[in-house]
Amino acid sequence: MKKHAVLLLVIMIFATISCRKTTPDPPEPKPFTTFILNGFEQHFPYASSFSKDFCTSSTYCCRFFNVDEATSKQLKIGIPGDPVVGHIYHTGEYRFSCFYIDANLKRYDLATAPFIVVFSLWEGQGGWAKGSFSGWMKSAEGDSIYFNNGFFQNKIWTLVP
């Protein structure tokens, strides 16, 4: 009788463990940016993380790419200081820098017309950043391009000494 009880107990434990539903962890978000450029929707699914270790003039910066190559179309966002959620970073603000490189490798930089970036999330080291952007950029030849409905999300990473 004890053998049957032990066997029944082992079977019940095995059945309980094997029938338990497991919920997988949700997938980690992916870095990307989307925007409308001169009326055409763009999606750049590749990015360098927001970092303060490899920026030249900004404190935090990142680049988004349309393909997984540094020689592709890209959009760079550079923020002065530690980003503040809700603050409107804009053309003319000290150390705020953004640029765009098109498919012909023509570079567009911030112009006198407004370009803004607003963070809706900043989780700090190892977390995520999200935000929106819109406005004008201009090439050295004087061509202007307009971004609207821009959204980005990206991982935050810095070198830790």
TILOVEX-379263 format. One line per field, with one value per residue (C-alpha): x, y, z; residue number from 0. Coordinates in pm, 1 decimal, padded with zeros to 6 digits. Layout:
// residues N
X: [X_...]
Y: [Y_...]
Z: [Z_...]
k: [NUM_...]
***
This chain:
// residues 161
X: [00000.0_00287.7_00444.3_00119.6_00088.2_00448.5_00401.9_00076.6_00248.2_00536.6_00289.2_00090.0_00404.8_00522.0_00176.8_00164.0_00509.1_00455.2_00109.2_00206.9_00167.1_00468.9_00438.9_00744.7_00911.5_00793.0_01043.3_01291.4_01198.4_01405.7_01572.9_01422.9_01304.2_01014.6_00936.4_00781.4_01043.3_00912.2_00583.8_00729.0_00726.3_01069.4_01164.5_01521.1_01540.0_01910.7_02082.1_02383.1_02277.8_02237.1_02582.8_02784.8_03118.2_03151.3_02987.0_03190.7_02986.6_02685.3_02669.0_02439.8_02397.9_02286.8_02254.9_01972.8_02031.9_01797.8_02020.7_02283.3_02574.6_02737.4_02741.0_02360.7_02100.4_02123.3_01982.1_02188.9_02039.2_02273.6_02153.1_02333.9_02362.9_02159.8_01827.2_01525.0_01182.8_00949.5_01222.6_01205.9_01554.9_01566.1_01777.7_02016.4_02035.9_02398.3_02544.9_02217.2_02311.9_02130.6_02204.0_02065.4_02250.7_02038.7_02078.1_02318.5_02531.5_02428.4_02439.4_02171.8_02232.0_02026.2_01932.2_01789.5_01437.7_01326.5_01404.5_01292.7_01343.5_01137.3_01203.8_00899.2_01112.0_01468.7_01552.1_01926.0_02216.0_02097.5_01740.2_01548.5_01493.9_01186.3_01085.6_00962.4_01110.4_01016.7_01150.6_01383.1_01738.7_01946.2_02233.3_02549.6_02403.9_02093.4_01843.2_01595.3_01415.4_01127.8_01075.2_00742.8_00577.8_00922.5_00941.7_01243.7_01324.2_01669.1_01880.1_02100.7_02458.0_02774.8_03119.0_03146.6_03495.5]
Y: [00000.0_00238.3_00162.2_00255.7_00578.4_00679.9_00591.1_00788.3_01085.4_01077.3_01059.3_01354.8_01566.6_01481.9_01561.0_01891.3_01995.8_01887.8_02044.8_02377.0_02656.3_02875.7_03224.4_03324.0_03653.3_03923.9_03990.0_04271.4_04585.2_04661.4_04995.4_05182.6_05513.9_05599.1_05933.7_06101.1_06274.2_06512.2_06318.4_05963.8_05724.8_05597.8_05313.4_05265.3_04938.1_04953.4_05178.9_05245.4_05272.4_05610.9_05667.9_05946.8_05784.3_05829.2_06168.3_06457.9_06764.8_06625.9_06452.9_06168.6_06062.6_05774.9_05696.5_05513.5_05330.7_05200.0_04893.2_04727.9_04928.7_05255.1_05371.8_05368.2_05637.2_05749.4_05990.2_06110.1_06263.7_06437.6_06577.0_06819.1_06692.6_06410.4_06400.1_06531.0_06381.8_06649.6_06906.3_07039.0_07020.8_07256.8_07409.9_07665.0_07501.7_07466.7_07124.2_06998.7_06837.1_06626.2_06530.7_06311.0_06138.6_06040.6_05751.2_05963.8_06028.6_06395.4_06531.0_06754.9_06944.7_07161.4_07488.2_07812.0_07667.5_07472.9_07105.4_06959.9_06639.7_06551.7_06248.4_06068.1_05805.1_05800.7_05504.1_05567.2_05320.6_04986.5_05110.8_05253.5_05595.1_05691.8_06017.1_06216.3_06464.4_06695.1_06988.8_07108.0_07025.8_07178.6_07056.5_07256.0_07316.2_07476.6_07191.5_07160.2_06851.2_06830.7_06555.3_06502.8_06238.1_06115.5_05851.7_05668.2_05410.1_05290.2_05127.5_05345.6_05231.8_05392.3_05266.2_05203.3_05266.6]
Z: [00000.0_00082.0_-00256.9_-00432.9_-00230.7_-00307.0_-00674.1_-00685.6_-00517.7_-00770.1_-01060.6_-00922.2_-00876.5_-01228.8_-01372.5_-01185.0_-01305.4_-01666.7_-01695.0_-01542.5_-01791.4_-01828.6_-01959.1_-02155.1_-02082.6_-02318.8_-02595.9_-02535.4_-02729.8_-03037.7_-03110.0_-03405.7_-03536.7_-03765.3_-03921.0_-04222.0_-04436.3_-04701.4_-04703.9_-04715.8_-04418.8_-04313.6_-04076.6_-03950.4_-03754.0_-03658.9_-03407.0_-03192.9_-02826.7_-02661.5_-02521.7_-02369.4_-02441.2_-02816.2_-02882.4_-03008.5_-02919.9_-02732.4_-02396.5_-02512.4_-02872.6_-03092.8_-03461.4_-03636.2_-03967.7_-04236.1_-04291.3_-04073.3_-04219.0_-04119.3_-04485.0_-04513.1_-04458.2_-04098.4_-03844.5_-03546.7_-03233.0_-02987.2_-02655.0_-02421.4_-02064.6_-01915.3_-02102.9_-01916.1_-01992.2_-02128.9_-02202.1_-02559.2_-02711.8_-03007.5_-03279.6_-03131.9_-02789.3_-02678.0_-02770.2_-02925.2_-03254.6_-03508.2_-03865.9_-04140.9_-04425.8_-04725.1_-04973.1_-05185.1_-04873.7_-04870.4_-04516.1_-04367.4_-04043.5_-03813.3_-03980.7_-03845.7_-03882.4_-03574.5_-03515.0_-03181.4_-02982.2_-02672.4_-02451.6_-02311.1_-02130.8_-01997.7_-01773.1_-01739.5_-01768.4_-01911.0_-01958.0_-02250.5_-02403.6_-02605.4_-02761.8_-03056.5_-03301.9_-03588.6_-03783.8_-04057.8_-04161.0_-04439.1_-04658.9_-04735.0_-05082.6_-04929.0_-04980.7_-04693.1_-04567.8_-04320.5_-04061.9_-03886.8_-03669.4_-03565.9_-03292.7_-03152.8_-02890.2_-02802.4_-02532.1_-02306.9_-02259.9_-02129.6_-02041.1_-01670.9_-01523.7]
k: [0_1_2_3_4_5_6_7_8_9_10_11_12_13_14_15_16_17_18_19_20_21_22_23_24_25_26_27_28_29_30_31_32_33_34_35_36_37_38_39_40_41_42_43_44_45_46_47_48_49_50_51_52_53_54_55_56_57_58_59_60_61_62_63_64_65_66_67_68_69_70_71_72_73_74_75_76_77_78_79_80_81_82_83_84_85_86_87_88_89_90_91_92_93_94_95_96_97_98_99_100_101_102_103_104_105_106_107_108_109_110_111_112_113_114_115_116_117_118_119_120_121_122_123_124_125_126_127_128_129_130_131_132_133_134_135_136_137_138_139_140_141_142_143_144_145_146_147_148_149_150_151_152_153_154_155_156_157_158_159_160]
***
